[in-house]
Amino acid sequence: MGDQQNVVPGVRVPMIGEENAEGRTAELYDRIKTGTKLPFVPDMFRLVSSRPDLMEVLITGYMGVFSDGVLPRATREMISAWSSKVNGCPYCVGTHNWFLSQFGGSEELTHAISHANHPEELPLDEKTLALMKLVTQVSTAAYKITDADWERVEAAGWSNEEMVEAVFTSALFAMINRLVDGFGLGTTVTRSRISQQDDAEAESVA
């Protein structure tokens, strides 16, 4: 059932190869490639390829965050990469740092996301830092977020709509990171085929 040439060592679930996909799984694979503008289906989605009903839920959430939004795409990618760093998922850090670089994120920023332990260590202005402190709280102890925390981010200049999108993105990655790690994919950045693409392969994404 699985594509043996694309099996990732250590992954605990079957992953259907693109050439072996049929029916609803094949349709969803096409939807993923259209939505991401990538020439292949990322392994994160293939983790649930044996359950197309669950894969559709994952795709809907992912595309909801990375289609049109109120925050710039680079900001959403930064939130995704940083939330993944806080959650301890190297696979997703590499993936979304790569996307961040394609949408204008500096090498200084992507390097800091990979190595920093606190949002204050990221090269950000005060407004953006306020938002990133909030999404860090979502990953570390969302139940401790207070009205005062929310008001501080509003006072920094973020609208309620922008903050909803930021918190949703961070919360979605709490789920994605645990899915990737729980199934055994997320242990190293090199497992992310997206992060390993060269410049020629990247041209059509941004």
HELIX and SHEET records of a PDB file:
HELIX    1   1 GLN A    4  ASN A    6  5                                   3    
HELIX    2   2 GLU A   18  ASN A   20  5                                   3    
HELIX    3   3 GLY A   23  THR A   36  1                                  14    
HELIX    4   4 ASP A   43  ARG A   46  1                                   4    
HELIX    5   5 PRO A   52  PHE A   66  1                                  15    
HELIX    6   6 ARG A   73  VAL A   86  1                                  14    
HELIX    7   7 PRO A   90  GLN A  102  1                                  13    
HELIX    8   8 GLU A  107  HIS A  115  1                                   9    
HELIX    9   9 PRO A  119  GLU A  121  5                                   3    
HELIX   10  10 GLU A  126  ALA A  141  1                                  16    
HELIX   11  11 ALA A  142  LYS A  144  5                                   3    
HELIX   12  12 ASP A  147  ALA A  155  1                                   9    
HELIX   13  13 ASN A  160  GLY A  182  1                                  23    
HELIX   14  14 VAL A  189  ARG A  191  5                                   3    
HELIX   15  15 ASP A  199  ALA A  202  1                                   4    
END                                                                             
